[in-house]
Amino acid sequence: DTEVTQTPKHLVMGMTNKKSLKCEQHMGHRAMYWYKQKAKKPPELMFVYSYEKLSINESVPSRFSPECPNSSLLNLHLHALQPEDSALYLCASSQLLRGPRPGELFFGEGSRLTVL
Amino acid sequence: KQEVTQIPAALSVPEGENLVLNCSFTDSAIYNLQWFRQDPGKGLTSLLLIQSSQREQTSGRLNASLDKSSGRSTLYIAASQPGDSATYLCAAPPNYGQNFVFGPGTRLSVLP
């Protein structure tokens, strides 16, 4: 099973709403990632969790709040977003080999977020 | 800081042609390099992973090569098919980190 599952697939929210994106993997991977992708652009890294601890935050605004409740789950809590935050949000996971080195990266299908 | 570029940005070819997609990176201290495919509005599908100690990796009609010293990787697609139409991206993490840096991608269109 090389599946990363993301829910919901589509989300529409207002600027004052609070919502969450969820991601799950059962491959035993110990690194999990959030990426943001705008149309016709490559994915941009937002956060990385290694062994359930936040290891990378690419200077993401605090209106995005990641959470890793256990080694299989990753959440992204959204609050007071702006229309320019509308994008495809991708979750990924990988093994960690020889310490921090990542193995093959596997992506979910993404959550399409629209902020009105 | 690692920078990854891909050439060409877009490619349109008739069915049956053999193709070469190029990926260049500025920092050769990479642990591995991965090629992905992305269909419109979908997630990324892993195609091939090349470890830094390897020179080539093959899967079906796909062959990827890696030359760390020159900072280049190529993806070779044999006998292209319309179903190969997608955006192809390469990405590489640094030697001791997980911040994969992606290239901008090559948009491939294979015409029947």
Interface residues (C-beta under 8 A of the other chain):
Chain A: V4 Q6 A31 Y33 K41 P42 P43 L45 V48 S50 S55 I56 E58 L88 L90 A92 S94 L96 G99 P100 R101 P102 G103 E104 L105 F106 F107 G108 E109 G110 R112
Chain B: Y31 N32 Q34 F36 G41 K42 G43 L44 T45 S46 L49 L89 A91 P93 N95 Y96 G97 Q98 N99 F100 V101 F102 G103 P104 G105
